[in-house]
Amino acid sequence: MLRDFGGGAFGIYVHVPFCATRCGYCDFNTYTAGELGTSASPQSWLEALRGELATAAERFAALPTATPEVATIFVGGGTPSLLGGDGLAAVLDAVRANFTLESDAEVTTESNPESTSPEFFERIRAAGFTRVSLGMQSAAQHVLKVLDRTHTPGRAVAAAREARAAGFDHVNLDLIYGTPGERDGDLDASLDAVLSAGVDHVSAYSLIVEDGTALARRVRRGELPAPDDDVLAARYERIDARLSAAGLTWYEVSNWAAGDSARCRHNLGYWDGGDWLGAGPGAHSHVGGVRWWNVKHPARYADRVALGGLPAAGWEELTEEERHTERVMLAARLRSGLPLAELNAVETAAAERVVADRLAVRSGDHLVLTDRGRLLADGVVRTLLD
């Protein structure tokens, strides 16, 4: 089904499906050792990953356009840091064995603060990683408890400082806001901690209660209240004000960076409609308007790779209308804005209404969300596309 590369930046995402424990709010494709038993292990996963990368490289080599150099790599999960420094170095070696990286490639790994150390950061920096993203979520112990997070509140800040000391110029801390029981003072303490860590990037996401999670069951039983939209909006404004005052500027609705060089280039590749290979159980890929997604269970993933093909559970070729919808949805969330030339006559009229409602402004030939528009970004997109 693959036709050719789309011409944008080319990235590789590697999914590490292992976690020490399952967080109550998480619906990602992850597994604890107890859930997997003897059916899969980090060793069997790594061997299968090598096979998938080799097969993908062969498929790409048959396309009309030469395989682009890899601009970005992002190792996510799950908990990639459970692999240890040597394990993550092996992942990067597997990518390099099959693809050529740009000389200034951005190479990111997510990490749980509890499974890191100064030696861990030194090892992965020496291996070629250039960026670390640490899951902090909150500095308040009672908030972490609601989220079923296992790390101690101060560990994320300590890990960020260790990463900087190991030579990482680019370090991100993730926050979750709006957790039941979180107070304004808890959020302020989290922001104080983030800013004291000296990181150059912050991601902040409102808590979403996903169906099928332990958190959703607790909310359904009435043990916890659902997140309140007004509270979420107030918390977002609080976060934006504090980060902006500290020199971290929003460049996507949920992401702030201390300058252009601090922005996550891998995620920008997604948002700008680039091509990427997603390797690992459950990973999604997109190349030239064709999307596919891998089987989810690590054991089944390894079995499919062993058969010699890509371990895809399904494929789809996006129509031009679907690609347009995605471009609008993603570009509208960026500070750089949505190119007005992308819009048809009906959508252009809708954009004028959005501007009249002060949810966006015209900035040259782009439509850019206002502060209020960022709070209502999903609604703005629906207005444009309906």
Residue pairs with C-beta under 8 A, 6 or more apart in sequence:
1 290
1 292
1 315
1 317
2 59
2 60
2 63
2 287
2 288
2 290
3 63
3 288
3 289
3 290
4 63
4 64
4 65
4 288
5 60
5 63
5 65
5 67
5 68
5 275
5 287
5 288
6 273
6 274
6 275
6 287
6 288
6 289
8 269
8 272
8 273
8 274
8 275
9 68
9 71
9 72
9 265
9 268
9 269
9 272
9 274
9 275
10 67
10 68
10 69
10 70
10 71
10 269
10 274
10 275
10 276
10 277
11 70
11 71
11 72
11 73
11 74
11 266
11 269
11 270
11 274
11 275
11 276
11 277
12 70
12 72
12 73
12 74
12 95
12 99
12 276
12 277
12 278
12 279
13 73
13 74
13 75
13 76
13 266
13 276
13 277
13 278
13 279
13 280
13 283
13 284
14 49
14 73
14 74
14 75
14 76
14 80
14 91
14 95
14 279
14 280
14 283
15 29
15 76
15 77
15 78
15 278
15 279
15 280
15 281
15 282
15 283
15 294
16 45
16 75
16 76
16 77
16 78
16 79
16 80
16 82
16 83
16 91
16 280
17 29
17 30
17 31
17 45
17 77
17 78
17 280
17 281
17 282
17 298
18 30
18 31
18 32
18 33
18 42
18 45
18 77
18 78
18 79
18 82
18 83
19 30
19 31
19 32
19 77
19 78
19 79
19 82
20 32
20 33
20 79
20 82
20 112
20 114
20 115
20 150
21 32
21 148
21 150
22 30
22 32
22 35
22 148
22 214
23 147
23 148
23 149
24 146
24 147
24 148
24 213
24 214
24 215
24 218
25 147
25 148
25 176
25 207
25 208
25 209
25 210
25 213
25 214
25 215
26 210
26 213
27 210
27 211
27 212
27 213
28 77
28 78
29 78
29 281
29 282
29 296
30 77
30 78
30 79
31 40
31 297
31 298
36 298
36 299
39 297
39 298
39 299
40 297
40 298
40 299
40 302
42 82
42 83
42 87
44 298
44 299
44 302
45 280
45 281
45 298
45 301
45 302
46 87
46 90
46 91
46 94
47 302
48 298
48 301
48 302
48 305
48 306
48 311
49 91
49 94
49 279
49 280
50 94
50 97
51 305
51 306
52 279
52 280
52 294
52 305
52 310
52 311
53 94
53 95
53 97
53 98
53 99
53 279
54 97
54 98
55 305
55 308
55 309
55 310
56 98
56 277
56 279
56 310
57 67
57 98
57 99
59 310
60 67
60 277
60 287
61 67
67 99
67 100
68 275
69 99
69 100
69 101
69 102
69 105
70 95
70 99
70 100
70 101
70 102
70 105
71 102
71 105
71 106
71 265
71 269
71 274
72 105
72 106
72 107
72 108
72 265
72 266
72 269
73 92
73 95
73 101
73 105
73 106
73 107
73 108
73 266
74 108
74 109
74 110
74 266
74 267
75 88
75 91
75 108
75 109
75 110
76 109
76 110
77 110
78 110
79 110
79 111
79 112
79 115
80 88
80 91
80 109
80 110
80 111
81 88
81 109
81 110
81 111
81 112
81 115
81 116
81 120
82 112
82 115
83 90
83 91
84 120
84 123
85 119
85 120
85 122
85 123
85 124
85 127
86 123
88 109
88 123
88 124
88 127
88 129
89 123
89 124
89 126
89 127
89 128
92 107
92 127
92 128
92 129
93 127
95 101
101 107
105 130
106 130
106 131
106 170
106 264
106 265
106 266
107 128
107 129
107 130
107 131
108 129
108 130
108 131
108 132
108 133
108 264
108 266
109 124
109 129
109 131
109 132
109 133
110 133
110 134
110 135
111 120
111 132
111 133
111 134
111 135
111 159
112 134
112 135
112 151
113 134
113 135
113 136
113 151
113 155
113 156
113 158
113 159
114 150
114 151
114 152
114 155
116 134
116 159
116 162
116 163
117 162
118 162
118 165
118 166
121 132
121 159
121 162
121 163
121 165
121 166
121 168
122 166
122 167
124 132
125 166
125 167
125 168
129 168
130 168
130 169
130 170
131 168
131 170
131 171
131 172
131 264
132 160
132 163
132 168
132 170
132 171
132 172
133 171
133 172
133 173
133 174
133 201
133 203
133 264
134 156
134 159
134 160
134 163
134 171
134 172
134 173
134 174
135 149
135 151
135 156
135 174
136 156
136 157
136 173
136 174
136 175
136 190
136 193
136 194
137 143
137 144
137 147
137 149
137 174
137 175
137 176
138 144
138 147
138 149
138 153
138 175
138 176
138 179
138 182
138 186
138 187
138 190
139 153
139 154
139 156
139 157
139 186
139 189
139 190
139 192
139 193
140 153
140 182
140 186
140 189
140 190
141 152
141 153
142 181
142 186
143 179
143 181
143 182
143 186
144 151
144 153
146 179
146 180
146 181
146 215
146 224
147 176
147 179
147 207
147 215
148 214
148 215
153 193
154 193
156 173
156 193
156 197
157 193
157 194
157 196
157 197
160 171
160 173
160 197
160 198
160 199
161 197
161 198
163 171
164 171
164 198
164 199
169 200
170 200
170 201
170 261
170 262
171 197
171 198
171 199
171 200
171 201
172 199
172 200
172 201
172 202
172 203
172 264
173 194
173 197
173 199
173 201
173 202
173 203
174 202
174 203
174 204
174 205
175 190
175 191
175 194
175 202
175 203
175 204
175 205
175 239
176 204
176 205
176 206
176 207
177 187
177 204
177 205
177 206
177 207
177 232
177 235
177 236
177 239
178 206
178 207
178 227
178 228
178 231
178 232
178 235
179 207
179 227
180 219
180 224
180 225
180 226
180 227
181 224
182 235
184 238
187 235
187 238
187 239
188 238
188 242
191 238
191 239
191 242
191 243
194 202
195 242
195 243
195 246
200 248
200 257
200 258
200 259
200 262
201 248
201 255
201 256
201 257
201 258
201 262
201 263
201 264
202 243
202 248
202 255
202 256
203 254
203 255
203 256
204 236
204 239
204 243
204 254
204 256
205 254
206 227
206 232
206 235
206 236
207 227
207 232
208 227
209 215
209 216
209 219
209 226
209 227
210 216
215 224
218 224
219 225
219 226
233 375
236 374
236 375
237 371
237 375
240 250
240 256
240 371
240 374
243 249
243 250
243 256
244 250
244 256
247 258
248 256
248 257
248 258
249 256
249 257
249 258
249 259
249 335
250 256
250 335
250 374
251 257
251 263
251 334
251 335
251 336
252 267
252 271
252 333
252 334
252 335
253 333
253 369
253 374
253 377
255 263
255 264
255 267
257 263
257 264
269 275
269 276
270 276
270 330
271 330
271 331
271 333
271 334
272 330
272 331
273 323
273 326
273 327
273 330
275 286
275 287
275 288
276 285
276 286
276 287
277 285
277 287
278 284
278 285
278 293
278 294
279 294
280 294
280 301
281 294
281 295
281 296
281 297
281 298
281 300
281 301
281 311
282 293
282 294
282 295
282 296
282 301
283 293
283 294
284 291
284 292
284 293
284 294
285 291
285 292
285 293
289 317
289 318
289 323
290 315
290 316
290 317
290 318
291 315
291 316
291 317
291 318
292 310
292 312
292 314
292 315
292 316
293 312
293 313
293 314
294 301
294 304
294 310
294 311
294 312
294 313
295 301
295 304
295 311
295 312
295 313
296 313
300 311
301 311
304 310
304 311
305 311
318 326
324 342
325 385
327 342
328 338
328 342
328 343
328 347
328 381
328 384
328 385
329 381
329 385
331 337
331 338
331 339
331 342
332 338
332 367
332 369
332 377
332 380
332 381
332 384
333 369
333 377
335 368
336 366
336 368
337 363
337 366
337 367
337 368
337 369
338 366
338 367
338 368
338 384
339 365
339 366
340 348
340 351
340 362
340 365
340 366
340 367
341 365
343 350
343 351
343 384
347 384
347 385
350 383
350 384
350 386
351 360
351 367
351 384
353 383
354 360
354 367
354 373
354 380
354 383
354 384
355 361
355 362
355 367
358 370
358 372
358 373
359 369
359 370
359 372
359 373
359 376
359 379
359 380
360 367
360 368
360 369
360 370
360 373
360 380
361 367
361 368
361 370
362 368
369 377
369 380
373 380
